[in-house]
Amino acid sequence: MSPLVVLPTYQEAENIRDVLTRIRVAVPDAHVLVVDDGSPDGTADLAAGVGAELHQIDVLRRSEKTGLGPAYRAGFNWGMERGHEVLIEMDADLSHDPDVLPQLIAAVGDGGADLAIGSRYVPGGAVPGWPRNRRLLSQWGNRYISIMLKLPVRDATAGFRAYRRSIIEKIGLERVRADGYGFQIEMVYEVAKAGGVITEIPITFRDRVKGVSKMSPNIVTEALVLVTRWGIRDRLHRLRRRA
């Protein structure tokens, strides 16, 4: 299926060698693209060094940090221009276990899914070490997203997922406008609206050990505002059609 793993990075010098090495072991035939947003800690150079040692690892250097959405859009476009049929998202901080990659790829391949999500909130998924308040906030946030957007998924915010190229072409990346955390939500929302087949695979999500998290309350708030806006817009659209 010619899979491409797209790995956005910013200040991941402490993790980049480990994650690339583990990806190569888990999926020896997959191509990997590191999309680096001008990391001042030399992440891009380190990734290029690993790529020179291993095979099928490229680095797409961007001049500044513009958000998760633009990084993934750039990476997906790079992959589609080169004929990759499965496009995979994952974090570079090892919170996503590279050993799950074959399951995600298989789900979009032989499994027939258009989008396979590595989910924390289906049976078998887990978030060890999370305090109860953080887990409940994440779970209830995902329930709110599911209700507002009528999504058939339990973990719409998950960042570990695989897409079939054809569904991305169908929805059109240029229509996906969210830049931050909302990018993940908007992508699954657009796949669902396009009639794509979505499946969730249980994963164990572990917090990073090295480096600094890029998540902030502002990013989460921005995403929930977008969800509310989209949900209200859809309801108004349905009311107009009935009128």
C-alpha positions in Angstrom: 0.0 0.0 0.0 3.1 2.3 -0.1 2.6 3.9 3.4 4.1 7.2 4.4 4.5 8.1 8.1 4.3 11.9 8.5 6.1 13.1 11.7 5.7 16.8 12.5 8.5 18.1 14.8 9.4 21.1 16.8 12.1 20.9 19.4 12.3 17.1 19.4 16.1 16.6 19.4 15.9 14.4 22.5 13.4 12.0 20.8 14.0 12.1 17.1 16.6 9.3 16.8 14.6 6.9 19.1 11.3 7.4 17.3 12.8 7.1 13.8 14.7 3.9 14.7 11.6 2.4 16.3 9.4 3.3 13.2 12.0 1.7 10.9 11.9 -1.5 13.0 8.1 -1.6 13.2 7.5 -0.9 9.5 10.7 -1.6 7.5 9.1 -0.8 4.2 7.3 2.4 5.1 8.6 5.8 4.0 9.0 8.4 6.8 8.8 12.2 6.3 9.9 14.4 9.2 8.2 17.8 8.8 10.2 20.2 10.9 9.0 23.7 11.7 12.4 25.4 12.1 13.4 23.8 15.4 16.2 25.8 16.9 17.5 22.7 18.7 18.7 21.0 15.5 15.9 18.4 15.2 15.9 18.6 11.4 19.7 18.0 11.1 19.5 15.1 13.5 16.7 13.6 11.5 18.7 14.0 8.3 21.6 12.2 10.0 19.4 9.3 10.9 18.0 9.2 7.4 21.5 8.9 6.0 22.1 5.8 8.2 18.7 4.2 7.6 16.6 4.2 4.4 13.5 5.9 3.2 13.6 8.8 5.7 13.3 12.3 4.4 13.1 15.7 6.1 10.9 18.6 4.9 12.2 21.8 6.4 9.8 24.6 7.1 10.9 28.1 8.1 8.7 28.6 11.2 6.3 27.0 13.6 2.8 27.5 12.0 0.8 24.8 13.7 -0.1 21.1 13.4 -2.5 21.6 10.5 -0.1 23.2 8.1 2.6 20.7 8.9 0.3 17.7 8.1 -1.1 19.4 5.0 2.4 19.9 3.7 3.4 16.3 4.6 0.3 14.8 3.0 0.7 16.8 -0.2 4.4 15.7 -0.3 3.3 12.1 0.0 0.5 12.2 -2.5 2.8 13.8 -5.1 5.0 10.8 -4.7 2.3 8.2 -5.0 1.9 7.1 -1.4 -1.5 5.3 -0.8 -1.6 5.3 3.0 -0.8 8.5 4.9 -0.1 8.2 8.6 0.0 10.7 11.4 1.9 10.2 14.6 3.7 12.3 17.3 7.4 12.4 17.6 7.6 12.2 21.4 7.0 8.4 21.6 3.5 8.9 23.2 2.4 6.8 20.2 3.8 3.3 20.1 5.4 2.6 16.7 4.6 -1.1 17.2 0.9 -0.3 16.4 1.8 1.1 12.9 1.3 -2.3 11.2 -2.3 -2.5 12.6 -3.2 0.9 11.4 -1.8 0.2 7.9 -3.6 -3.1 7.7 -6.9 -1.5 8.8 -6.7 0.9 5.8 -5.4 -1.9 3.6 -7.1 -5.2 3.8 -9.5 -4.0 6.5 -11.1 -1.6 4.1 -11.2 1.5 6.3 -10.7 5.0 4.9 -9.5 6.2 8.3 -8.1 4.1 11.1 -7.7 5.9 14.4 -5.5 4.8 17.3 -8.0 5.3 20.0 -7.6 5.7 23.8 -11.3 5.3 24.5 -12.4 2.1 22.9 -12.2 -1.2 24.8 -8.5 -2.1 25.2 -7.3 1.5 25.0 -5.6 3.2 28.0 -3.9 6.3 29.3 -1.8 5.1 32.1 -0.6 7.7 34.5 -3.2 10.2 33.7 -5.0 11.7 36.8 -8.7 11.2 36.9 -9.6 14.8 36.2 -7.4 14.9 33.0 -8.9 11.6 31.8 -12.4 12.8 32.4 -11.8 16.1 30.7 -10.5 14.4 27.6 -13.3 11.8 27.5 -16.0 14.3 28.0 -14.5 16.6 25.5 -14.6 13.8 22.9 -18.2 13.1 23.8 -19.1 16.7 23.3 -17.4 16.6 19.9 -19.2 13.4 19.0 -22.6 14.8 19.9 -22.1 18.2 18.3 -20.7 16.9 15.0 -22.6 13.5 15.0 -19.4 11.6 14.7 -19.3 7.8 15.0 -16.0 7.8 16.9 -14.9 7.9 20.6 -11.5 9.6 20.1 -11.8 12.3 17.6 -8.8 14.2 19.0 -6.4 11.3 18.6 -3.3 12.1 16.7 -2.2 8.6 15.8 -4.1 7.6 12.6 -3.9 6.3 9.0 -5.8 7.6 6.0 -6.4 6.1 2.7 -5.1 8.5 0.0 -8.4 8.4 -1.9 -10.4 9.8 1.0 -8.0 12.7 1.5 -8.3 13.4 -2.2 -12.1 13.2 -1.9 -12.4 15.7 1.0 -9.7 18.0 -0.4 -7.0 19.2 1.9 -7.6 22.8 0.9 -11.0 22.6 2.6 -9.4 21.6 6.0 -8.7 25.0 7.6 -7.9 24.3 11.3 -4.3 24.9 12.2 -3.9 23.5 15.7 -5.5 20.8 17.7 -8.7 21.3 15.7 -7.0 19.8 12.6 -7.5 16.3 14.0 -11.2 16.9 14.7 -11.8 18.6 11.3 -10.2 15.8 9.4 -12.4 13.0 11.0 -15.4 15.3 10.6 -14.7 15.7 6.8 -14.1 12.0 6.4 -17.4 11.2 8.0 -19.3 13.7 5.9 -17.7 12.2 2.8 -19.1 8.8 3.7 -15.7 7.3 4.6 -15.4 4.2 6.6 -13.8 4.9 10.0 -12.5 2.3 12.4 -10.8 2.7 15.9 -8.0 0.5 17.1 -7.2 0.5 20.8 -3.9 2.0 21.8 -2.0 2.8 25.0 -1.1 6.4 25.1 1.9 7.3 27.3 3.0 10.8 28.1 6.4 11.9 26.8 9.4 11.2 28.9 11.8 13.6 27.2 11.2 17.1 25.9 8.5 19.6 26.6 4.8 19.2 25.6 3.4 21.6 23.0 -0.1 21.3 24.3 -1.7 24.3 26.0 -5.2 25.2 27.3 -5.5 27.8 24.5 -5.1 25.0 21.9 -7.9 23.0 23.5 -10.2 26.0 23.8 -9.7 26.9 20.2 -10.6 23.4 19.1 -13.8 23.3 21.2 -14.8 26.8 19.8 -14.5 25.4 16.3 -16.5 22.3 17.1 -19.3 24.5 18.6 -19.3 26.7 15.5 -19.4 23.7 13.1 -22.1 22.0 15.1 -24.4 25.1 15.2 -23.8 25.7 11.5 -24.8 22.1 10.6 -28.0 22.4 12.7 -28.9 25.7 11.1 -28.3 24.2 7.7 -30.6 21.3 8.5 -33.3 23.7 9.7 -33.1 25.7 6.5 -33.5 22.6 4.4 -36.6 21.6 6.3 -38.2 25.1 6.0 
